[in-house]
Amino acid sequence: MDILIRDRGSIKWTAMMLPEHVKLLKEYDLNQSKKMKPEIDEQLLELFEETICEAMAGDSYLSFTYFKHEDFHLLIGKVHYIDTYKRELRIMDYHNELHRLLLDDLIDVRVH
């Protein structure tokens, strides 16, 4: 007579743990998958500004990497307007859709 042993994976280990330990392990796993926004120094911000001004003068497309909602995003378009009061860029993409991008969310700006 054959006896089947079923492996329940991580379930068998959590049954032996205290609920507090299980909760801490889940929180640890969540924190490991979170993305963090890198710090941007003043020199890099000046380089972004210079790149944006040159692209506006030459009517060139730029690729913007920005951090929003705990993730990195990419936007390609032309800077239509810079709102210095709100610290925001207004960008027109290839489909002539307007996007608002906060300067504080910028990670990288490059000529496309």
C-alpha positions as CSV (number, residue, x, y, z in Angstrom):
1,M,0.0,0.0,0.0
2,D,1.5,3.4,-1.1
3,I,1.1,6.4,1.2
4,L,1.1,9.8,-0.5
5,I,2.8,12.6,1.4
6,R,1.5,16.0,0.3
7,D,3.8,18.9,0.8
8,R,1.9,22.1,1.6
9,G,4.8,24.4,0.9
10,S,5.0,27.4,3.2
11,I,1.7,26.6,4.9
12,K,3.3,23.8,6.9
13,W,5.9,26.3,8.4
14,T,3.4,29.0,9.2
15,A,1.3,26.6,11.2
16,M,4.2,26.3,13.7
17,M,4.8,30.1,13.9
18,L,3.1,32.6,16.2
19,P,0.7,34.9,14.5
20,E,3.0,37.9,15.3
21,H,5.9,36.2,13.5
22,V,3.7,35.5,10.4
23,K,2.6,39.2,10.4
24,L,6.2,40.4,10.7
25,L,7.3,38.1,7.9
26,K,4.5,39.5,5.6
27,E,5.5,43.1,6.4
28,Y,9.2,42.3,5.7
29,D,8.2,40.8,2.3
30,L,6.1,43.8,1.5
31,N,9.0,46.2,2.4
32,Q,11.4,44.2,0.2
33,S,9.3,44.8,-2.9
34,K,8.8,48.6,-2.3
35,K,10.7,50.9,-4.6
36,M,12.3,54.0,-3.3
37,K,12.7,57.3,-5.0
38,P,16.4,58.2,-5.4
39,E,17.7,61.5,-4.1
40,I,18.4,64.1,-6.8
41,D,21.1,66.6,-6.1
42,E,21.2,70.3,-7.2
43,Q,23.8,69.6,-10.0
44,L,21.5,67.0,-11.6
45,L,18.5,69.4,-11.3
46,E,20.5,72.1,-13.1
47,L,21.3,69.6,-15.8
48,F,17.6,68.7,-16.2
49,E,16.8,72.4,-16.5
50,E,19.4,73.0,-19.1
51,T,18.3,69.9,-21.1
52,I,14.6,71.1,-20.9
53,C,15.5,74.6,-22.0
54,E,17.5,73.4,-25.0
55,A,14.7,71.0,-26.0
56,M,12.1,73.8,-25.8
57,A,14.3,76.1,-28.0
58,G,14.8,73.3,-30.5
59,D,11.3,71.9,-30.3
60,S,12.7,68.5,-29.5
61,Y,11.2,65.5,-27.7
62,L,12.4,64.5,-24.3
63,S,12.1,61.3,-22.3
64,F,11.2,61.8,-18.7
65,T,11.7,59.2,-16.0
66,Y,9.6,60.0,-12.9
67,F,8.6,58.4,-9.6
68,K,4.9,58.4,-8.8
69,H,2.7,56.0,-6.8
70,E,5.7,54.1,-5.5
71,D,6.9,53.2,-9.0
72,F,9.0,54.5,-11.9
73,H,7.3,55.7,-15.1
74,L,8.4,56.9,-18.5
75,L,6.9,59.8,-20.5
76,I,8.0,61.0,-23.9
77,G,7.0,64.4,-25.1
78,K,7.7,68.1,-25.7
79,V,7.6,70.6,-22.8
80,H,4.7,72.9,-23.6
81,Y,4.9,75.1,-20.5
82,I,6.9,75.4,-17.2
83,D,4.9,76.5,-14.2
84,T,7.5,77.8,-11.8
85,Y,4.9,78.6,-9.1
86,K,3.5,75.0,-9.0
87,R,7.0,73.5,-9.9
88,E,5.3,71.6,-12.7
89,L,6.0,70.8,-16.4
90,R,3.2,70.6,-18.9
91,I,4.2,68.1,-21.5
92,M,2.5,67.2,-24.8
93,D,3.0,63.6,-25.9
94,Y,3.0,62.1,-29.4
95,H,-0.8,62.0,-29.3
96,N,-1.1,65.7,-28.3
97,E,-2.3,64.7,-24.9
98,L,-1.3,67.1,-22.1
99,H,0.5,65.6,-19.0
100,R,1.4,67.5,-15.9
101,L,4.6,66.4,-14.2
102,L,5.9,67.7,-10.9
103,L,9.6,68.7,-10.9
104,D,10.0,66.9,-7.6
105,D,8.9,63.6,-9.2
106,L,11.7,63.8,-11.9
107,I,14.4,61.1,-11.8
108,D,15.9,61.6,-15.3
109,V,15.5,63.8,-18.4
110,R,17.1,63.0,-21.7
111,V,16.8,64.1,-25.3
112,H,14.8,61.5,-27.2
